[in-house]
Amino acid sequence: MALKITFVGAGSVGFTRRLLRDLLAVPEFRDTHFAFTDISARSLEMVTALCQKDIGNNNLPTRVTATTDRREALSDADYVINCTRIGGLEAFALDIEIPLKYGVDQCVGDTLCAGGIMYGQRNIPVVLDFCRDIRDVAKPDALFLNYANPMAMNVWAALEYGGVNTIGLCHGVQHGHQQIAAVLGAESREAVDIICAGINHQTWYTQIRLAGREVDGEELLRAFERHPEYSRTERVRIDVLRRFGFYSTESSGHLSEYLPWYRTRPEDIRRWMDLSHWINGETGGYLRVCTEGRDWFETDFPEWLAADDPPIDAAGRSDEHASWILEGLETGRAYRGHFNVRNRGVIVNLPDDCVIEAPGYADGNGIAVLTVGELPAACAATCNVSVSVQRMAVEAAVTGDVSLLKQALMHDPLTGAVCGPEQIWQMADEMLVAQAEWLPQYARAIPAAKARLAAAGPAPFPDNKGAARLPVRTVEELRASGEVGRGAVG
C-alpha cells in the first residue's frame, strides 16, 4: 500500500518542494500520497501548484492533496513532517525588534536567547495540538518528523506532553562537515568520517578522521585559520575551536547567540561578525532574508511555475535527513545520520530528559541512536546551561507560567549577559503583550503584564536598530544580485 506523508506548514515553499523532490528520488516512494496543510490557503495553493508541476513533468503516479483542514490532512498518515513558523514573519519581527530595545542583538533568534524562547512559547502549544490530532486520526505508529525551530524545545514538548513518536531533524551537522572536509583538503565530505554530538545548534565534532588517521583540534584550528573564506566568515566558531578544542556545527551568527561572549556590546558584534552573508552574524539577518524570500515568492511565482526545472533523480537529491530516514525505515537500506531524540544515557554528562543531537541509524528495524559517552567538559558545560533554559521554557509554554518564562530568559546566556533582572522582567512583559494573539496559554496573565508595562519606564535603547543591520532588499535588487529565489529549483 502506498504511503501517506503529511506536511504541516506546507506553505513553506522552498522546504516543502525540496523534501518532496528528495522523497520522489526514491523509486519506492513514487506512488506516495502527499497531503499538504497550512493555515494560508494562498501559500498552500502556490506550493501545491509547483509540486504538481514537478510530478507531472517527471510522469510520476504521485498524488498531492491540499487542505486547510489539518485533521483531514493527517487522517491515516504514516509520516508527518512539521515545517511551521507559528506567528509568521509578523511575530518573528517582534522576536528581534523588542529584545533590541533592551540591548539584546540577535542574528537568528529561533533557538535560544530572547527570540528563541518566545518562539518556543508560540510553537509548543501548536505542536501539542498537532500531536493530539496525530494521536486521534493518523496511523497508530505514525512518526512525527519535526523540522521547525526551536528544535530541541519542540521535540521535548512533543515527547514529554504530546504522546507521539517524534524525531527532530536539522542540517547543521552536514554543513559543518562540509566545511571541515574543505579546510582539510579532502576530496569530498564522505572522505572525512565524523562523530558529532551535543544539543541542536550546539553540536560538537568530537571525532574527525581523514584517510584513517585522527585529526585533533590543533590541526583543525590551523586548517581553519589559513582558509581564505572561513578564516574571515567563521570568526566566532574558530575562536570557540581555539578555546574549547572542538568545532561546532553552527555558523558564527547562530553560535554567537547561545554564548555570553561575542554579542554583548556593539563593538564586539562588529569585531566578530562578517556581513558578506547573513548567517555570519548580521543583526536580524534571518528575518531579513525570510522577508525578502516572502516578497520574492509572491512576485516571481509565475516565473517559477513556468521554469524548466531539472528532473527528479538521485543526482539532485539533497542531504536533508527526511527522505533518507524514510527510505531506511521502509526499504531496509541503512542510513547513518544525526538525529534529535531524548537523551536517555546517550550522552552521559547531559541530563537524561533533555533532547540531544547524536549519530544514529535508520533501517528496517527502526531508528537507533548510538551511545556517545561523555562530551568534552567545555562543550558539555555550554550545552548544560542551554538545557536548563530549554527545560524552563518548555514548562512555561505548557503551563503559561510567567515567572518561569522570565526565569528562563534570565538564565539565557546572552540575555543575562546584556540585561539586568528588571530589564528582563520588563522585556518579557513587552513581548507577552505584543505577541498575545499567539499565546493563548498566557491569556489570563496579559492584563497584569500590560499594567506592569504601563507603570515601567522606557526601554533602555528604544531606537536601537542593531550593531550590524542591513536593509531588506527589494525584488528588483535581488534580481540584480543574481540570487536564486527560494521557490526555484537548482
RODO-2510 file (C-alpha; in nm, 4 decimals, decimal comma):
residues 490
     n   res          X          Y          Z
     1     m     0,0000     0,0000     0,0000
     2     a     0,1262     0,3485    -0,0876
     3     l     0,2481     0,5706     0,1934
     4     k     0,0705     0,8847     0,3050
     5     i     0,3080     1,1644     0,4098
     6     t     0,1557     1,4791     0,5558
     7     f     0,3321     1,8165     0,5535
     8     v     0,2096     2,0540     0,8244
     9     g     0,3075     2,4088     0,7362
    10     a     0,3361     2,3057     0,3731
    11     g     0,3236     2,6700     0,2640
    12     s     0,6983     2,6822     0,3354
    13     v     0,7659     2,6730    -0,0373
    14     g     1,1373     2,6030    -0,0560
    15     f     1,1383     2,3411     0,2157
    16     t     0,8243     2,1523     0,1137
    17     r     0,9225     2,1362    -0,2507
    18     r     1,2802     2,0306    -0,1676
    19     l     1,1679     1,7457     0,0604
    20     l     0,9039     1,6251    -0,1859
    21     r     1,1613     1,6066    -0,4642
    22     d     1,4021     1,4228    -0,2315
    23     l     1,1379     1,1661    -0,1416
    24     l     1,0382     1,1144    -0,5049
    25     a     1,4024     1,0408    -0,5893
    26     v     1,3436     0,7095    -0,4054
    27     p     1,1787     0,4735    -0,6580
    28     e     0,9680     0,3018    -0,3905
    29     f     0,8055     0,6337    -0,2950
    30     r     0,6824     0,7423    -0,6346
    31     d     0,3222     0,6358    -0,5669
    32     t     0,3121     0,8217    -0,2347
    33     h     0,0141     1,0335    -0,1358
    34     f     0,1412     1,3720    -0,0125
    35     a    -0,1126     1,5624     0,1953
    36     f    -0,0360     1,9326     0,2370
    37     t    -0,1925     2,1518     0,5044
    38     d    -0,1354     2,5123     0,6052
    39     i    -0,3376     2,7961     0,7564
    40     s    -0,2634     3,0087     0,4472
    41     a    -0,4799     2,8948     0,1570
    42     r    -0,2842     3,1151    -0,0849
    43     s     0,0582     2,9748     0,0111
    44     l    -0,0861     2,6256     0,0004
    45     e    -0,2220     2,6823    -0,3474
    46     m     0,1106     2,8078    -0,4828
    47     v     0,3239     2,5335    -0,3250
    48     t     0,0825     2,2656    -0,4451
    49     a     0,0961     2,4003    -0,7994
    50     l     0,4776     2,3907    -0,8013
    51     c     0,4868     2,0356    -0,6652
    52     q     0,2218     1,9127    -0,9070
    53     k     0,4275     2,0624    -1,1889
    54     d     0,7302     1,8599    -1,0684
    55     i     0,5217     1,5431    -1,0556
    56     g     0,3693     1,5978    -1,3983
    57     n     0,6994     1,6858    -1,5643
    58     n     0,8501     1,3616    -1,4330
    59     n     0,5483     1,1452    -1,5293
    60     l     0,5047     1,0125    -1,1770
    61     p     0,1946     0,8463    -1,0292
    62     t     0,2302     1,0537    -0,7116
    63     r    -0,0813     1,2165    -0,5653
    64     v    -0,0902     1,5541    -0,3886
    65     t    -0,3870     1,6851    -0,1944
    66     a    -0,4051     2,0193    -0,0171
    67     t    -0,6399     2,1422     0,2541
    68     t    -0,6557     2,3945     0,5353
    69     d    -0,8314     2,1233     0,7407
    70     r    -0,5384     1,9795     0,9375
    71     r    -0,7193     1,6729     1,0676
    72     e    -0,8250     1,5792     0,7162
    73     a    -0,4636     1,6022     0,6001
    74     l    -0,3436     1,3950     0,8970
    75     s    -0,6053     1,1219     0,8608
    76     d    -0,4325     0,7822     0,8140
    77     a    -0,0910     0,9457     0,7693
    78     d     0,2139     0,7191     0,8003
    79     y     0,4539     1,0111     0,8480
    80     v     0,4035     1,3743     0,9466
    81     i     0,6605     1,6454     0,8670
    82     n     0,6387     1,9761     1,0561
    83     c     0,7660     2,2866     0,8712
    84     t     0,5648     2,5521     1,0569
    85     r     0,6558     2,9020     1,1765
    86     i     0,3874     2,9983     1,4248
    87     g     0,3055     3,3671     1,4039
    88     g     0,4828     3,4011     1,0706
    89     l     0,7132     3,6901     0,9981
    90     e     0,4979     3,9327     1,1975
    91     a     0,5740     3,7515     1,5231
    92     f     0,9318     3,6780     1,4158
    93     a     0,9956     4,0502     1,3736
    94     l     0,8863     4,1067     1,7342
    95     d     1,1342     3,8381     1,8486
    96     i     1,4120     4,0517     1,7007
    97     e     1,2943     4,4110     1,7438
    98     i     1,1760     4,4071     2,1062
    99     p     1,4950     4,2498     2,2510
   100     l     1,6999     4,5079     2,0558
   101     k     1,5328     4,7797     2,2650
   102     y     1,6942     4,6141     2,5678
   103     g     2,0343     4,5668     2,4061
   104     v     1,9895     4,2000     2,3042
   105     d     2,1230     4,1806     1,9472
   106     q     2,0359     3,8526     1,7706
   107     c     2,1243     3,7189     1,4279
   108     v     1,8582     3,4466     1,4009
   109     g     1,6524     3,4357     1,7198
   110     d     1,4880     3,0983     1,6640
   111     t     1,6606     2,8578     1,9045
   112     l     1,7628     3,0222     2,2316
   113     c     1,8131     3,3810     2,3505
   114     a     1,5062     3,6016     2,3955
   115     g     1,3690     3,5398     2,0474
   116     g     1,4104     3,1636     2,0539
   117     i     1,2461     3,1351     2,3945
   118     m     0,9452     3,3356     2,2799
   119     y     0,9331     3,1389     1,9550
   120     g     0,9009     2,8288     2,1707
   121     q     0,6130     2,9846     2,3641
   122     r     0,4234     3,0267     2,0365
   123     n     0,5211     2,6927     1,8866
   124     i     0,4799     2,4469     2,1700
   125     p     0,1009     2,4769     2,2233
   126     v     0,0506     2,4314     1,8492
   127     v     0,2927     2,1364     1,8356
   128     l     0,0849     1,9758     2,1107
   129     d    -0,2290     2,0388     1,9011
   130     f    -0,0559     1,8590     1,6134
   131     c     0,0274     1,5703     1,8463
   132     r    -0,3335     1,5450     1,9617
   133     d    -0,4543     1,5244     1,6026
   134     i    -0,1850     1,2700     1,5133
   135     r    -0,2939     1,0502     1,8042
   136     d    -0,6574     1,0861     1,7011
   137     v    -0,6521     1,0366     1,3239
   138     a    -0,3099     0,9323     1,1901
   139     k    -0,1834     0,5736     1,1750
   140     p    -0,1226     0,4357     1,5261
   141     d     0,2555     0,4206     1,4759
   142     a     0,2897     0,7435     1,2732
   143     l     0,6305     0,9104     1,3041
   144     f     0,6384     1,2863     1,3612
   145     l     0,9437     1,4444     1,1942
   146     n     0,9993     1,7945     1,3286
   147     y     1,1976     2,0435     1,1193
   148     a     1,0589     2,3502     1,2981
   149     n     1,2576     2,5583     1,5449
   150     p     1,3206     2,5858     1,8293
   151     m     1,4125     2,2256     1,7537
   152     a     1,5012     2,0922     2,0977
   153     m     1,2075     2,2632     2,2698
   154     n     0,9537     2,1431     2,0121
   155     v     1,0777     1,7850     2,0270
   156     w     1,0994     1,7932     2,4081
   157     a     0,7373     1,9094     2,4318
   158     a     0,6139     1,6513     2,1789
   159     l     0,7851     1,3670     2,3635
   160     e     0,7048     1,4838     2,7168
   161     y     0,3491     1,6059     2,6658
   162     g     0,2402     1,5098     2,3140
   163     g     0,2498     1,1319     2,3377
   164     v     0,3725     1,0934     1,9784
   165     n     0,6797     0,9169     1,8405
   166     t     0,8916     1,2188     1,7433
   167     i     1,2338     1,2845     1,5946
   168     g     1,3928     1,6219     1,5216
   169     l     1,5890     1,6871     1,2039
   170     c     1,8392     1,9624     1,1223
   171     h     2,1063     2,0081     0,8542
   172     g     2,3697     2,1808     1,0684
   173     v     2,5876     1,8709     1,1061
   174     q     2,6083     1,8237     0,7280
   175     h     2,7037     2,1849     0,6644
   176     g     2,9828     2,1894     0,9232
   177     h     3,1034     1,8518     0,7972
   178     q     3,1378     2,0050     0,4502
   179     q     3,3452     2,2910     0,5924
   180     i     3,5772     2,0516     0,7760
   181     a     3,6323     1,8499     0,4592
   182     a     3,7105     2,1697     0,2680
   183     v     3,9698     2,3071     0,5120
   184     l     4,1406     1,9667     0,5396
   185     g     4,1679     1,9434     0,1615
   186     a     3,9618     1,6232     0,1421
   187     e     3,8343     1,5226    -0,1993
   188     s     3,4778     1,5047    -0,0654
   189     r     3,2777     1,5231     0,2543
   190     e     3,2458     1,1456     0,2509
   191     a     3,6251     1,1157     0,2776
   192     v     3,6065     1,2627     0,6297
   193     d     3,4458     1,0476     0,8994
   194     i     3,2937     1,2296     1,1959
   195     i     3,1228     1,1760     1,5280
   196     c     2,9147     1,4766     1,6251
   197     a     2,7100     1,5120     1,9436
   198     g     2,5525     1,7695     2,1728
   199     i     2,2212     1,9523     2,1537
   200     n     2,0705     2,1058     1,8415
   201     h     2,2732     2,4067     1,7226
   202     q     2,5332     2,3276     1,9888
   203     t     2,6592     2,0012     1,8467
   204     w     3,0338     1,9299     1,8518
   205     y     3,2594     1,7330     1,6177
   206     t     3,4175     1,5185     1,8871
   207     q     3,5982     1,2862     1,6456
   208     i     3,7297     1,3596     1,2962
   209     r     3,9146     1,1029     1,0870
   210     l     4,0756     1,1590     0,7476
   211     a     4,2449     0,8813     0,5487
   212     g     4,2420     0,6513     0,8509
   213     r     4,4034     0,8947     1,0959
   214     e     4,2520     1,1164     1,3631
   215     v     4,2547     1,4935     1,3194
   216     d     4,2942     1,6757     1,6505
   217     g     4,1761     2,0232     1,7475
   218     e     4,5120     2,1902     1,6853
   219     e     4,5370     2,0614     1,3293
   220     l     4,1780     2,1608     1,2588
   221     l     4,2355     2,5076     1,4056
   222     r     4,5376     2,5668     1,1830
   223     a     4,3396     2,4497     0,8800
   224     f     4,0546     2,6934     0,9522
   225     e     4,2896     2,9818     1,0277
   226     r     4,4568     2,9540     0,6870
   227     h     4,1355     2,9027     0,4876
   228     p     4,0757     3,2124     0,2692
   229     e     3,6992     3,2260     0,3276
   230     y     3,6242     3,0633     0,6642
   231     s     3,9051     3,2470     0,8441
   232     r     3,7033     3,5618     0,7718
   233     t     3,3426     3,4434     0,7917
   234     e     3,3608     3,1990     1,0855
   235     r     3,5450     3,4064     1,3431
   236     v     3,3260     3,3012     1,6364
   237     r     3,3383     2,9312     1,5529
   238     i     3,7142     2,9445     1,5079
   239     d     3,7604     3,1271     1,8378
   240     v     3,5480     2,8679     2,0179
   241     l     3,7543     2,5935     1,8469
   242     r     4,0694     2,7691     1,9693
   243     r     3,9443     2,7763     2,3300
   244     f     3,7411     2,4519     2,3511
   245     g     3,9431     2,2329     2,1152
   246     f     3,6287     2,1303     1,9246
   247     y     3,4366     2,2757     1,6292
   248     s     3,0635     2,3497     1,6500
   249     t     2,8044     2,2683     1,3874
   250     e     2,6530     2,6147     1,3744
   251     s     2,7522     2,9281     1,1876
   252     s     2,9132     3,2165     1,3714
   253     g     2,5806     3,4023     1,3599
   254     h     2,3894     3,1172     1,5212
   255     l     2,6571     3,0188     1,7709
   256     s     2,7153     3,3755     1,8897
   257     e     2,3560     3,3904     2,0196
   258     y     2,3997     3,0944     2,2542
   259     l     2,7102     3,2228     2,4327
   260     p     2,7692     3,5277     2,6589
   261     w     3,0960     3,6423     2,4968
   262     y     3,0532     3,7684     2,1402
   263     r     2,7344     3,9783     2,1107
   264     t     2,7286     4,1672     2,4401
   265     r     2,8432     4,5101     2,3084
   266     p     2,8052     4,6736     1,9661
   267     e     3,1819     4,6900     1,9186
   268     d     3,2068     4,3153     1,9873
   269     i     2,9430     4,2395     1,7284
   270     r     3,1187     4,4457     1,4633
   271     r     3,4501     4,2813     1,5503
   272     w     3,3357     3,9187     1,5439
   273     m     3,0725     3,9201     1,2713
   274     d     3,1081     3,9312     0,8922
   275     l     2,8375     4,0856     0,6734
   276     s     2,9151     3,9082     0,3476
   277     h     2,6307     3,6671     0,4290
   278     w     2,3523     3,6984     0,6845
   279     i     2,4425     3,3735     0,8591
   280     n     2,7819     3,5127     0,9624
   281     g     2,6203     3,7294     1,2305
   282     e     2,4167     4,0123     1,0766
   283     t     2,1695     4,1681     1,3191
   284     g     1,8286     4,0228     1,2342
   285     g     1,9847     3,8577     0,9311
   286     y     1,7487     3,5636     0,9094
   287     l     1,4453     3,7886     0,9465
   288     r     1,5755     3,9954     0,6541
   289     v     1,6235     3,7016     0,4172
   290     c     1,2892     3,5478     0,5168
   291     t     1,1185     3,8790     0,4422
   292     e     1,2946     3,9024     0,1082
   293     g     1,2011     3,5421     0,0307
   294     r     0,8346     3,6035     0,1030
   295     d     0,8292     3,9083    -0,1231
   296     w     1,0073     3,7142    -0,3961
   297     f     0,7655     3,4231    -0,3660
   298     e     0,4670     3,6497    -0,4268
   299     t     0,6302     3,8321    -0,7178
   300     d     0,8146     3,5549    -0,9016
   301     f     0,5745     3,2637    -0,8543
   302     p     0,4553     3,2740    -1,2198
   303     e     0,8173     3,2515    -1,3373
   304     w     0,8873     2,9508    -1,1116
   305     l     0,5749     2,7819    -1,2385
   306     a     0,6889     2,8310    -1,5980
   307     a     1,0542     2,7406    -1,5369
   308     d     1,2163     2,4368    -1,6962
   309     d     1,3322     2,2570    -1,3805
   310     p     1,5849     1,9722    -1,3591
   311     p     1,4443     1,6180    -1,3444
   312     i     1,3791     1,4423    -1,0163
   313     d     1,6574     1,1888    -0,9774
   314     a     1,9193     1,0602    -0,7353
   315     a     2,1757     1,3176    -0,8506
   316     g     1,9524     1,6044    -0,7407
   317     r     1,8673     1,4612    -0,4007
   318     s     1,9700     1,6804    -0,1075
   319     d     2,1280     1,5762     0,2218
   320     e     1,8211     1,6703     0,4278
   321     h     1,7623     1,3741     0,6560
   322     a     1,3906     1,3106     0,5982
   323     s     1,3982     1,1176     0,2699
   324     w     1,6957     0,9091     0,3804
   325     i     1,5313     0,8138     0,7099
   326     l     1,2068     0,7147     0,5430
   327     e     1,3977     0,5159     0,2816
   328     g     1,5790     0,3308     0,5596
   329     l     1,2616     0,2573     0,7539
   330     e     1,0569     0,1492     0,4517
   331     t     1,3162    -0,0351     0,2384
   332     g     1,5702    -0,1532     0,4961
   333     r     1,8563     0,0304     0,3244
   334     a     2,0519     0,1610     0,6218
   335     y     2,1085     0,5336     0,6654
   336     r     2,3525     0,6940     0,9091
   337     g     2,2675     1,0462     1,0188
   338     h     2,2360     1,2723     1,3227
   339     f     1,9014     1,2887     1,4960
   340     n     1,7362     1,4884     1,7746
   341     v     1,5946     1,2475     2,0320
   342     r     1,5519     1,2082     2,4079
   343     n     1,8913     1,1578     2,5699
   344     r     1,8317     0,8541     2,7936
   345     g     2,2008     0,7972     2,8578
   346     v     2,3313     0,8575     2,5058
   347     i     2,5436     1,1499     2,6351
   348     v     2,6192     1,0719     2,9968
   349     n     2,7128     1,4230     3,1110
   350     l     2,3867     1,5774     2,9844
   351     p     2,0508     1,5189     3,1612
   352     d     1,8571     1,2080     3,0639
   353     d     1,5367     1,4007     2,9938
   354     c     1,6831     1,6580     2,7552
   355     v     1,6748     1,6399     2,3756
   356     i     2,0170     1,5707     2,2293
   357     e     2,1529     1,5531     1,8742
   358     a     2,3655     1,2444     1,8164
   359     p     2,4631     0,9911     1,5493
   360     g     2,2241     0,7103     1,4686
   361     y     2,0939     0,4714     1,2058
   362     a     1,7601     0,4254     1,0333
   363     d     1,6832     0,0896     0,8727
   364     g     1,4148    -0,1762     0,8630
   365     n     1,4461    -0,2274     1,2382
   366     g     1,3666     0,1350     1,3178
   367     i     1,5790     0,4256     1,4391
   368     a     1,8704     0,3541     1,6715
   369     v     2,0888     0,6223     1,8295
   370     l     2,4434     0,5305     1,9265
   371     t     2,5863     0,5745     2,2768
   372     v     2,8291     0,8671     2,2731
   373     g     2,9545     0,8664     2,6326
   374     e     3,0878     1,1968     2,7668
   375     l     3,1067     1,5230     2,5803
   376     p     3,4274     1,7228     2,6349
   377     a     3,3930     1,9303     2,9519
   378     a     3,3603     2,2770     2,7929
   379     c     3,1126     2,1512     2,5330
   380     a     2,9025     1,9810     2,7994
   381     a     2,9089     2,2914     3,0197
   382     t     2,7802     2,5093     2,7354
   383     c     2,5076     2,2591     2,6489
   384     n     2,4006     2,2127     3,0108
   385     v     2,3349     2,5847     3,0542
   386     s     2,1130     2,5799     2,7460
   387     v     1,9356     2,2620     2,8550
   388     s     1,8324     2,4288     3,1808
   389     v     1,6896     2,7228     2,9853
   390     q     1,5075     2,4861     2,7482
   391     r     1,3553     2,2893     3,0349
   392     m     1,2124     2,6040     3,1956
   393     a     1,0941     2,7425     2,8622
   394     v     0,9123     2,4213     2,7689
   395     e     0,7385     2,4046     3,1061
   396     a     0,6431     2,7727     3,0828
   397     a     0,4996     2,7220     2,7330
   398     v     0,2864     2,4314     2,8501
   399     t     0,1614     2,5905     3,1730
   400     g     0,1553     2,9623     3,0881
   401     d     0,3713     3,0345     3,3926
   402     v     0,5011     3,3913     3,3512
   403     s     0,7507     3,3618     3,6382
   404     l     0,9053     3,0528     3,4843
   405     l     0,9248     3,2241     3,1457
   406     k     1,1084     3,5184     3,2990
   407     q     1,3431     3,2860     3,4857
   408     a     1,4237     3,1099     3,1582
   409     l     1,5058     3,4463     2,9990
   410     m     1,7188     3,5475     3,2970
   411     h     1,9250     3,2263     3,2767
   412     d     1,9714     3,2509     2,9000
   413     p     2,3462     3,3183     2,8496
   414     l     2,3299     3,6147     2,6117
   415     t     2,0175     3,7742     2,7571
   416     g     2,1619     3,7542     3,1082
   417     a     2,4950     3,8959     2,9938
   418     v     2,3288     4,2043     2,8438
   419     c     2,0296     4,2746     3,0710
   420     g     1,9708     4,3104     3,4445
   421     p     1,6754     4,1365     3,6124
   422     e     1,4494     4,4431     3,5971
   423     q     1,5114     4,4831     3,2245
   424     i     1,4463     4,1134     3,1616
   425     w     1,1172     4,1306     3,3505
   426     q     1,0095     4,4365     3,1523
   427     m     1,1202     4,2879     2,8192
   428     a     0,9243     3,9696     2,8921
   429     d     0,6097     4,1713     2,9672
   430     e     0,6538     4,3715     2,6466
   431     m     0,6937     4,0551     2,4392
   432     l     0,3941     3,8889     2,6058
   433     v     0,1728     4,1881     2,5344
   434     a     0,2957     4,2297     2,1758
   435     q     0,2530     3,8588     2,0952
   436     a    -0,0660     3,7940     2,2925
   437     e    -0,2622     3,6744     1,9882
   438     w    -0,0270     3,3754     1,9507
   439     l    -0,0007     3,2969     2,3224
   440     p    -0,3363     3,1578     2,4377
   441     q    -0,1806     2,9904     2,7428
   442     y    -0,0903     3,3346     2,8803
   443     a    -0,4341     3,4938     2,8226
   444     r    -0,5063     3,5414     3,1920
   445     a    -0,1627     3,6916     3,2526
   446     i    -0,1710     3,9523     2,9764
   447     p    -0,3755     4,2221     3,1625
   448     a    -0,1279     4,2218     3,4516
   449     a     0,1647     4,2345     3,2073
   450     k     0,0032     4,5380     3,0394
   451     a    -0,0368     4,7100     3,3758
   452     r     0,3245     4,6477     3,4729
   453     l     0,4414     4,7699     3,1349
   454     a     0,2380     5,0900     3,1648
   455     a     0,3973     5,1605     3,5043
   456     a     0,7510     5,0866     3,3881
   457     g     0,9912     5,3343     3,2392
   458     p     1,1023     5,3278     2,8755
   459     a     1,3245     5,0533     2,7417
   460     p     1,6925     5,1500     2,7707
   461     f     1,7567     5,1606     2,3939
   462     p     1,4168     5,2335     2,2335
   463     d     1,5617     5,3265     1,8941
   464     n     1,8264     5,0543     1,8706
   465     k     1,8431     4,9153     1,5167
   466     g     2,1297     4,6755     1,5847
   467     a     2,5056     4,6867     1,5524
   468     a     2,5271     4,5039     1,2191
   469     r     2,1994     4,5620     1,0366
   470     l     2,1451     4,5557     0,6610
   471     p     1,8303     4,6803     0,4839
   472     v     1,5706     4,4475     0,3339
   473     r     1,6270     4,4329    -0,0419
   474     t     1,3536     4,4757    -0,2993
   475     v     1,2740     4,2063    -0,5531
   476     e     1,4467     4,4199    -0,8169
   477     e     1,7619     4,4389    -0,6050
   478     l     1,7549     4,0636    -0,5516
   479     r     1,7257     4,0023    -0,9245
   480     a     2,0151     4,2375    -0,9907
   481     s     2,2287     4,0453    -0,7390
   482     g     2,1804     3,7216    -0,9338
   483     e     2,0452     3,5277    -0,6353
   484     v     1,8026     3,2369    -0,6844
   485     g     1,4612     3,2617    -0,5185
   486     r     1,3616     3,0105    -0,2520
   487     g     1,0867     2,8627    -0,4631
   488     a     1,3228     2,7888    -0,7511
   489     v     1,4922     2,4524    -0,8036
   490     g     1,8579     2,4320    -0,8861
***
